[in-house]
Amino acid sequence: MPEAEAIRKAAKEAAAQIAGRPIKEHQKLVSSGLIDSLSVLRLISLLEKKLKISIPPETLQPEDFDDVETIVETVERVGTPLS
Amino acid sequence: MAFNSATYLLVLLLAVVVYWALPGSARRIFVLLAGLAFYASWGIIFVWLPLLVAVIVYVCGKQGHAEPACAKRWTWLGISGLLVLLAIFKYRGFLLGNLAVFSGSAGSSHSWATTIAFPMGISFYTFEAIGYLIDVRQRRVKIPSLLDLCLFFFFWPNVLSGPIVRARELVPQLSFRKAFEGRFIFEGADRVIWGLVQKTVIANVLGVWEDHGFAPGLNSRPSTLDGWFLAIAFGLQIYFDFAGYTNMAIGTARLLGVTLPENFRQPYHAATPPEFWARWHMTLSRWIRDYLFFPINAKWQGAPLPLYVSLIGVMGLVGLWHGAGWTFVLWGLMHGTYLVLYRIYEAWRKMPAGAPASPFIAVAWRVATLVAVFAAWVVFRSNNVSQARRILSAMFYRFAAGSSYPVLFYACTAIVGVLCAVEPILLRKLGEMEERAETETLSPFRVMVHPIAYLFGLLLFLLFDSNNAQFIYSQF
């Protein structure tokens, strides 16, 4: 699995790309309405590409991607490296 | 016992005094007994139903948690049991009626199907129960005790019509160990009294004319002006009715030191159809998003066709959740179509989320959203599809002059519409006044304005409480 710092960097870049603006570390993404649940799916797809991992979204909820730190925790919890 | 009754207000006052006088451990039993009594006041024969729901989710959740290999099976077993109960108690008439039509035996009577009464709040606590089971399956919640779950399902502030709460946000608060703070009473009373005024003074007044305009036997096509005013008046009535109920629910919980999630954020100020659903009945939208829409689209990775089909299908189900009738399904399908049209526009423009549109496009979407939402309310309120068609045709293409209501109806609708339009400004000003008052010691605002506002609100309630109409959402 990638290091936490690499996940954090990828999460910030992917979230900024989806939102169309720079994202701060503790900025709420979903609960603030900045990105919606469909954008979360695009965010997951971007993270998978950037980190070369697989994230099974069936057991996740949009709030698991609510800010950069939560994204890092989620990816560390459910992400698996692509073989 | 309805929230909008003098009896409830007196019982609530007594309950709050007793609650804060009791020690923490006794408060749990008191709130459970109060919840049971409140639910029983709506029909004592159905008190066993939320209890059965609590037992089902307790057993299935505990077993699923203890046996991870069988967790999926236990989750589905629990969800199936809950849906069977919902089908029996809410949809039996609708299902049997439609089966009879399709099998050509329309008119045959299913007397048992129509004689069983409707258990209050079943749609709301069933969704809470399903959400809990999915959260257990996803290991998001610690397994509470059966007493915790009974408290959760019988918590009287939200048992009838929400807000739809997650067990993980309410159960930790049900230990009732908070020490008394004066702000709980101020914050709670503010919401209870404002909710009462919204319901009694605004929603009920508009409701009298709405009942006439949507009378079941009324077969004539209204004039264009009347069609539009009926649509707008109902949109305003249902907003102030449901927001009024929600304020009373949130306020009641706050009086006990408990925080419930918000349900509304000025929905008629939405700029797009998705934004409307982020502002209207927010706890239902959150439930649909987390437990239905997101898992379905996660499977298809947000591909366009499954997305559009799921939007329409899920919104059709949202309509059916509101009521067992085709007008509700049609209302949901209309909203599904609005959401699809907006997603197609988004994909065509290749817009990132939240990207600003040009001022003209932004205004066009804002107006289109408002018109589309009010048109859908006509379908929601109509007794059948043909009544909805008559009113919508008068609004959109079979224009006719004339007016059939007293001037007071048009004036009241216009005044409430303006109130709705300036609601964000009023709330901002109130917030600023509260902030200023908090920085002052023993400010006259804190000492006098709240009690005077409460007295004024109660006076309005007593003056307008002539028809004591039920909350619209308590029928769902």
Interface residues (C-beta under 8 A of the other chain):
Chain A: Q17 I18 A19 G20 R21 G33 L34 I35 D36 S37 L38 S39 V40 L41 R42 I44 S45 P57 E58 T59 L60 Q61 P62 E63
Chain B: R137 Q138 R140 P274 E275 A278 R289 D290 F293 F294 P295 N297 A298 K299 Q301 G302 L307 R343 P352 A353 G354 A355
